[in-house]
Amino acid sequence: MSTSSDHRLGWALGLGAVALVALLSRAAAEPIDPSLPQRRSVGAPAGAAAMARVDAARSGRARTALPDAPKILWRARAMGSARGPVAVSRDGAVVIASSGGTLSQLGADGKNAWSLRTGNGSPVTGPVLLSDERRAVVTSAAELVLVDADGKHPTTVSLPLSGARVFAEPLPTPSGGLLLASSLDLLLLDGAGRLQTRAKVPETVITLIGRRADFLAVSARGNVYAWQPPSLPRKLGSFGGSVLGAALRSERVLTAVVDEKRVVDLDLSTDTRHLRLDGSERLEGQLALLATGEARLTTTDGLLEGLEKDGHESLRVPLEPLVGFGDAGAPGIGVASGAPAPIVDSAGRTGFVRPGVDAGVVSKDGSIHGAAGASCPDPVALAPAGERRMVLVCSTGHVWMLGS
């Protein structure tokens, strides 16, 4: 997938136009009070990790270099029991949602900047950063909580939802708003959380992805729908099996782990599938993509694999001992760890974390550099955190900032 400035500008302008069309749709738009001050910040959200899997392509690819030989720069404890993923601002602040009903922020120095209650419900998604740098999170009460970067002026917006709710991770839009998916519902909101337009798809959405001119919604069954408001969503193709996520390799190609055993590229323009890998090892659900299209993913027994676009294996590195961890709480062979998916950078470094094993970085040549002492049995988030930095968060609320 291209990472050029022209690509990002094209994506921003395209989705900005999408949002403008939605605003002009009489059937979907809500009245706006002209007497109230309106936020007009637009553009792709800034930050080391503005959303789940770093960017709108869900590539897991850092904008800056990961550390070569990471060490613990600081340790901290977030409020309550953390849930992943996390968001990281451009100045290195880490925003963490707690299953206990709080949203908190640690500064780049690890000090607690602010913490607030999320109202009637607990967060059911990770936090995201909007174009104006406000923080946003969705709660179990079907509410959107918005707060300024300094923790001030929190706002709670009720979402127009009913029935069962299974939320995908939110997608901030370059128009300054937010795209949400709850079970079968797609909601496009403006920067104030007001509904601009909505649509339905026939199955539960688990991943939202942004392209230049539209949005992609990927279902748990592996079907892919394109939505360009105010038009209705249309099915583009299928991975041919169940998925836990997908990443956009290019404007026309999505890549995913299918049925926990295959890695598949789906050409959205022709609905054709290219099989990169069909092996005997059980694969964990999400992957990272380098700019070259090479995929990095992990098996359930802790192997890191690299796959070129043609399916050639470029990397194979064991990340954990080939035995169970007993009292350490980590899984044994063949048991899904639930660990966060790997992250990558443009130089081919791969950041990883496994339960009960020190988090670290695998260099392009396959050498492992662990950060001594940065381990826990229950990691929930791993994200880029600025130049030569990455952040590890555990469900207990323990946070490690790792860097060179």
C-alpha positions as CSV (number, residue, x, y, z in Angstrom):
1,M,0.0,0.0,0.0
2,S,1.3,3.5,-0.9
3,T,2.2,5.8,2.0
4,S,3.0,8.9,-0.1
5,S,1.7,12.3,0.8
6,D,-0.3,12.3,-2.5
7,H,-2.1,9.1,-1.3
8,R,-3.0,10.6,2.1
9,L,-4.1,13.9,0.5
10,G,-6.3,11.9,-2.0
11,W,-7.8,9.9,0.8
12,A,-8.6,13.0,2.8
13,L,-10.1,14.9,-0.1
14,G,-12.1,11.9,-1.2
15,L,-13.6,11.2,2.2
16,G,-14.1,14.9,2.8
17,A,-16.3,14.9,-0.3
18,V,-18.1,11.8,1.0
19,A,-18.9,13.5,4.2
20,L,-20.1,16.7,2.4
21,V,-22.5,14.6,0.3
22,A,-23.8,13.0,3.5
23,L,-24.3,16.4,5.1
24,L,-26.4,17.5,2.1
25,S,-28.6,14.4,2.2
26,R,-32.0,15.6,3.5
27,A,-33.0,12.1,4.5
28,A,-30.0,11.5,6.7
29,A,-28.8,14.9,8.0
30,E,-29.9,16.5,11.3
31,P,-30.5,20.3,11.6
32,I,-27.5,22.3,12.8
33,D,-28.0,25.4,15.0
34,P,-26.0,28.2,13.2
35,S,-25.8,30.1,16.5
36,L,-23.6,27.5,18.1
37,P,-19.8,27.5,17.4
38,Q,-18.8,24.8,15.0
39,R,-15.6,22.9,14.9
40,R,-14.1,22.8,11.4
41,S,-10.9,20.8,11.9
42,V,-10.4,18.4,9.0
43,G,-7.7,16.1,7.7
44,A,-6.4,12.7,8.6
45,P,-6.1,12.4,12.4
46,A,-2.6,13.2,13.6
47,G,-0.9,10.8,16.1
48,A,1.5,7.9,16.4
49,A,-1.6,5.7,16.6
50,A,-4.8,7.6,16.1
51,M,-6.9,4.5,16.0
52,A,-6.9,0.7,16.3
53,R,-4.1,-0.8,14.1
54,V,-2.5,2.6,13.7
55,D,-4.3,4.0,10.6
56,A,-7.4,3.9,8.5
57,A,-6.0,1.0,6.4
58,R,-5.6,-1.0,9.7
59,S,-2.1,-1.8,8.5
60,G,-0.4,-1.9,11.9
61,R,2.5,0.1,10.3
62,A,4.2,2.9,12.3
63,R,4.8,6.3,10.7
64,T,8.1,6.5,12.6
65,A,10.9,4.0,13.3
66,L,10.4,1.4,16.0
67,P,13.3,1.0,18.5
68,D,16.2,-1.2,17.4
69,A,16.9,-2.5,20.9
70,P,14.1,-1.4,23.2
71,K,14.5,-0.7,26.9
72,I,11.9,0.4,29.5
73,L,11.8,4.1,29.5
74,W,9.1,4.4,32.1
75,R,6.4,2.4,33.9
76,A,3.0,3.6,34.8
77,R,-0.4,2.5,36.0
78,A,-3.6,3.6,34.2
79,M,-6.9,4.0,36.0
80,G,-8.8,0.7,36.3
81,S,-8.5,-2.4,34.2
82,A,-7.4,-1.5,30.7
83,R,-8.9,-2.7,27.5
84,G,-7.2,-2.5,24.1
85,P,-6.5,-1.0,21.8
86,V,-5.0,2.4,22.9
87,A,-4.5,5.7,21.1
88,V,-1.2,7.7,21.0
89,S,-1.1,11.3,20.1
90,R,1.6,13.0,18.1
91,D,3.2,14.3,21.3
92,G,3.4,10.8,22.7
93,A,0.4,11.0,25.1
94,V,-1.3,7.6,25.6
95,V,-5.1,7.4,25.9
96,I,-6.5,4.3,27.6
97,A,-10.0,3.1,28.1
98,S,-10.9,1.1,31.2
99,S,-13.5,-1.7,31.4
100,G,-14.3,-0.2,34.8
101,G,-15.8,2.9,33.1
102,T,-13.0,5.4,32.8
103,L,-11.0,7.1,30.0
104,S,-7.5,8.3,31.0
105,Q,-4.4,9.8,29.5
106,L,-0.8,9.4,30.4
107,G,1.7,12.1,29.2
108,A,4.7,11.3,27.2
109,D,6.6,11.2,30.5
110,G,4.3,8.6,31.9
111,K,2.6,10.9,34.4
112,N,-1.2,10.8,34.8
113,A,-2.5,13.7,32.8
114,W,-6.3,13.3,33.4
115,S,-9.0,10.7,34.0
116,L,-12.7,10.9,33.6
117,R,-15.8,8.7,34.1
118,T,-17.5,7.5,30.9
119,G,-21.0,8.1,32.2
120,N,-23.7,5.4,32.1
121,G,-21.6,2.7,30.5
122,S,-18.1,1.3,30.3
123,P,-16.0,1.6,27.1
124,V,-16.6,-1.2,24.5
125,T,-14.1,0.2,22.0
126,G,-10.7,1.5,22.2
127,P,-10.2,5.3,22.2
128,V,-9.6,7.2,18.9
129,L,-8.3,10.6,18.0
130,L,-10.4,12.9,15.8
131,S,-9.0,15.5,13.4
132,D,-9.2,18.2,16.0
133,E,-7.3,16.0,18.4
134,R,-10.3,15.3,20.7
135,R,-10.5,11.8,22.2
136,A,-13.5,9.7,21.5
137,V,-14.8,6.3,22.8
138,V,-18.0,4.3,22.6
139,T,-19.6,2.8,25.7
140,S,-21.9,-0.1,26.6
141,A,-24.7,2.4,27.1
142,A,-24.7,3.2,23.3
143,E,-23.1,6.5,24.0
144,L,-20.2,8.4,22.4
145,V,-17.9,10.2,24.8
146,L,-15.9,13.1,23.4
147,V,-13.2,15.0,25.4
148,D,-10.6,17.6,24.5
149,A,-6.9,16.6,24.4
150,D,-6.4,18.2,27.9
151,G,-9.3,16.3,29.4
152,K,-11.6,19.3,29.5
153,H,-15.1,19.8,28.1
154,P,-16.3,16.1,28.1
155,T,-19.4,15.5,26.0
156,T,-21.7,12.5,25.9
157,V,-23.8,11.8,22.9
158,S,-26.6,9.1,22.7
159,L,-26.3,7.0,19.7
160,P,-29.5,6.1,17.8
161,L,-29.2,2.3,18.3
162,S,-31.5,-0.5,19.5
163,G,-31.2,-4.2,19.9
164,A,-28.0,-6.2,20.1
165,R,-24.8,-4.2,19.8
166,V,-21.4,-5.6,18.7
167,F,-19.2,-2.6,18.0
168,A,-16.3,-2.6,15.6
169,E,-13.4,-0.3,16.4
170,P,-14.3,3.2,15.4
171,L,-12.8,4.9,12.3
172,P,-12.0,8.6,12.5
173,T,-12.7,10.3,9.1
174,P,-10.7,13.1,7.5
175,S,-13.8,15.2,7.5
176,G,-13.4,15.5,11.3
177,G,-16.1,13.0,12.2
178,L,-16.3,9.3,13.0
179,L,-17.7,6.1,11.4
180,L,-19.2,3.6,13.7
181,A,-20.4,0.0,13.1
182,S,-22.7,-1.6,15.6
183,S,-23.9,-5.1,14.6
184,L,-25.7,-4.4,11.3
185,D,-25.7,-0.6,11.5
186,L,-23.3,1.8,10.0
187,L,-23.4,5.4,11.4
188,L,-21.5,8.4,10.0
189,L,-21.2,11.1,12.6
190,D,-19.8,14.6,12.4
191,G,-17.2,16.1,14.8
192,A,-19.8,16.8,17.4
193,G,-21.2,13.3,17.3
194,R,-24.3,14.2,15.4
195,L,-25.7,11.6,13.0
196,Q,-25.1,12.6,9.4
197,T,-26.3,9.4,7.7
198,R,-26.7,5.7,8.4
199,A,-27.1,2.4,6.5
200,K,-27.5,-1.3,7.2
201,V,-25.6,-4.3,6.0
202,P,-27.0,-7.9,6.2
203,E,-24.4,-9.2,8.7
204,T,-22.3,-8.1,11.7
205,V,-19.4,-5.8,10.9
206,I,-16.1,-6.4,12.7
207,T,-13.7,-4.1,10.8
208,L,-14.0,-0.6,9.3
209,I,-11.5,0.6,6.8
210,G,-11.1,3.9,5.0
211,R,-10.3,4.3,1.3
212,R,-9.9,7.4,-0.8
213,A,-13.5,7.7,-1.9
214,D,-15.5,5.3,0.4
215,F,-15.5,3.1,3.4
216,L,-15.1,-0.6,3.7
217,A,-17.0,-2.8,6.2
218,V,-15.7,-6.3,6.7
219,S,-18.0,-8.9,8.3
220,A,-17.0,-11.8,10.6
221,R,-18.0,-14.1,7.7
222,G,-15.4,-12.5,5.5
223,N,-17.7,-10.5,3.3
224,V,-16.6,-7.0,2.2
225,Y,-19.0,-4.1,1.6
226,A,-18.2,-0.7,0.2
227,W,-20.2,2.4,1.5
228,Q,-20.1,5.8,-0.2
229,P,-22.8,7.8,1.6
230,P,-25.6,8.6,0.8
231,S,-25.7,5.5,-1.5
232,L,-26.5,2.1,0.0
233,P,-23.6,-0.3,0.8
234,R,-22.8,-2.8,-1.9
235,K,-21.0,-6.1,-1.6
236,L,-17.6,-6.1,-3.3
237,G,-16.4,-9.7,-2.5
238,S,-15.6,-12.3,0.0
239,F,-12.6,-13.9,1.6
240,G,-14.4,-17.2,1.5
241,G,-14.2,-17.9,5.3
242,S,-14.3,-16.3,8.7
243,V,-12.0,-13.4,9.6
244,L,-11.1,-11.4,12.7
245,G,-9.9,-8.4,10.8
246,A,-8.4,-7.2,7.5
247,A,-5.8,-4.7,6.3
248,L,-5.8,-2.6,3.1
249,R,-2.7,-3.4,1.0
250,S,-3.7,-1.0,-1.8
251,E,-6.9,0.7,-3.0
252,R,-8.1,-2.5,-4.5
253,V,-6.5,-5.3,-2.4
254,L,-7.4,-6.4,1.2
255,T,-5.4,-9.0,3.1
256,A,-6.6,-11.1,6.0
257,V,-6.1,-14.3,8.0
258,V,-9.0,-16.6,7.0
259,D,-10.3,-19.5,9.1
260,E,-7.2,-19.3,11.3
261,K,-5.1,-21.1,8.7
262,R,-4.9,-19.2,5.4
263,V,-3.6,-15.8,4.4
264,V,-5.6,-14.4,1.5
265,D,-5.4,-11.3,-0.7
266,L,-8.8,-10.2,-2.0
267,D,-8.9,-8.1,-5.1
268,L,-12.0,-5.9,-4.6
269,S,-12.3,-4.8,-8.2
270,T,-12.7,-8.4,-9.5
271,D,-13.7,-10.4,-6.3
272,T,-10.9,-12.7,-6.9
273,R,-8.8,-14.3,-4.1
274,H,-5.1,-15.0,-4.1
275,L,-3.8,-17.5,-1.6
276,R,-0.6,-16.4,0.1
277,L,-0.4,-19.2,2.7
278,D,-2.4,-22.4,3.4
279,G,-0.5,-24.1,6.1
280,S,-1.0,-26.6,9.0
281,E,-0.1,-24.1,11.7
282,R,-3.0,-22.2,13.4
283,L,-2.7,-18.5,12.8
284,E,-3.7,-15.6,15.1
285,G,-6.4,-13.3,13.7
286,Q,-4.8,-10.1,12.6
287,L,-1.6,-9.1,10.7
288,A,0.6,-6.2,9.9
289,L,1.5,-5.0,6.4
290,L,4.8,-3.4,5.3
291,A,4.7,-0.7,2.6
292,T,6.0,-3.4,0.2
293,G,2.9,-5.5,0.8
294,E,4.8,-8.1,2.9
295,A,2.7,-9.4,5.7
296,R,3.8,-10.1,9.3
297,L,1.7,-12.4,11.5
298,T,2.0,-14.8,14.4
299,T,0.9,-18.4,15.0
300,T,-0.8,-19.5,18.1
301,D,2.4,-21.2,19.3
302,G,4.4,-18.0,19.1
303,L,6.1,-18.0,15.7
304,L,6.4,-14.7,13.8
305,E,6.1,-15.2,10.1
306,G,6.8,-12.9,7.2
307,L,5.1,-13.5,3.9
308,E,5.9,-11.7,0.6
309,K,3.1,-10.9,-1.8
310,D,3.8,-14.0,-3.8
311,G,3.6,-16.2,-0.7
312,H,7.4,-16.6,-0.3
313,E,8.3,-16.9,3.4
314,S,10.6,-14.0,4.2
315,L,10.8,-14.5,8.0
316,R,10.2,-17.2,10.6
317,V,11.2,-16.5,14.2
318,P,10.1,-18.1,17.5
319,L,9.0,-15.5,19.9
320,E,8.4,-17.7,23.0
321,P,9.7,-21.0,24.4
322,L,8.1,-24.1,22.8
323,V,6.6,-25.2,26.1
324,G,3.7,-24.1,28.2
325,F,4.2,-21.4,30.8
326,G,2.5,-23.0,33.7
327,D,2.0,-20.6,36.6
328,A,3.0,-17.7,34.5
329,G,-0.4,-17.7,32.9
330,A,0.7,-17.8,29.3
331,P,-0.7,-20.4,26.9
332,G,0.9,-23.6,25.8
333,I,1.4,-24.8,22.3
334,G,-1.6,-24.5,20.0
335,V,-3.6,-22.3,22.3
336,A,-4.5,-18.9,21.0
337,S,-2.7,-16.3,23.1
338,G,-5.1,-13.3,22.5
339,A,-1.9,-11.2,22.3
340,P,-2.1,-7.9,20.3
341,A,-1.1,-8.3,16.7
342,P,2.4,-7.2,15.7
343,I,3.3,-3.8,14.5
344,V,5.9,-2.9,11.8
345,D,7.8,0.1,10.5
346,S,9.2,1.1,7.1
347,A,12.6,-0.5,7.8
348,G,11.0,-4.0,8.3
349,R,11.3,-4.0,12.1
350,T,8.4,-5.9,13.9
351,G,7.2,-5.0,17.4
352,F,5.7,-7.9,19.3
353,V,4.4,-9.0,22.7
354,R,3.4,-12.4,23.9
355,P,1.8,-13.3,27.3
356,G,4.5,-13.9,29.9
357,V,7.3,-13.0,27.5
358,D,9.2,-9.7,27.3
359,A,7.9,-7.4,24.6
360,G,10.5,-6.6,21.9
361,V,11.4,-5.9,18.3
362,V,12.5,-8.4,15.6
363,S,14.9,-6.8,13.1
364,K,14.6,-7.4,9.4
365,D,17.2,-10.1,9.6
366,G,15.3,-12.0,12.2
367,S,17.3,-11.1,15.3
368,I,15.2,-10.6,18.5
369,H,15.7,-7.7,20.9
370,G,13.6,-8.0,24.0
371,A,13.0,-5.2,26.6
372,A,13.9,-6.9,29.9
373,G,11.1,-6.7,32.4
374,A,8.4,-5.6,30.0
375,S,6.1,-8.6,30.3
376,C,2.7,-9.5,31.7
377,P,0.3,-12.5,31.3
378,D,-2.4,-10.4,29.8
379,P,-1.2,-7.8,27.2
380,V,-4.1,-5.9,25.5
381,A,-2.4,-3.3,23.4
382,L,0.9,-2.7,21.6
383,A,1.2,0.6,19.6
384,P,3.8,2.9,18.0
385,A,4.4,5.9,20.3
386,G,6.7,8.2,18.3
387,E,10.2,8.0,17.0
388,R,12.0,4.8,18.3
389,R,9.1,4.2,20.8
390,M,6.3,1.8,21.3
391,V,3.9,1.3,24.2
392,L,2.7,-1.9,25.9
393,V,-0.5,-2.0,28.0
394,C,-1.8,-4.9,30.1
395,S,-5.3,-5.5,31.2
396,T,-4.3,-4.8,34.8
397,G,-3.6,-1.2,33.7
398,H,0.2,-1.5,33.8
399,V,1.8,0.5,31.1
400,W,5.4,0.3,29.7
401,M,6.9,2.8,27.4
402,L,9.7,1.1,25.4
403,G,12.4,2.9,23.4
404,S,15.9,2.9,22.2
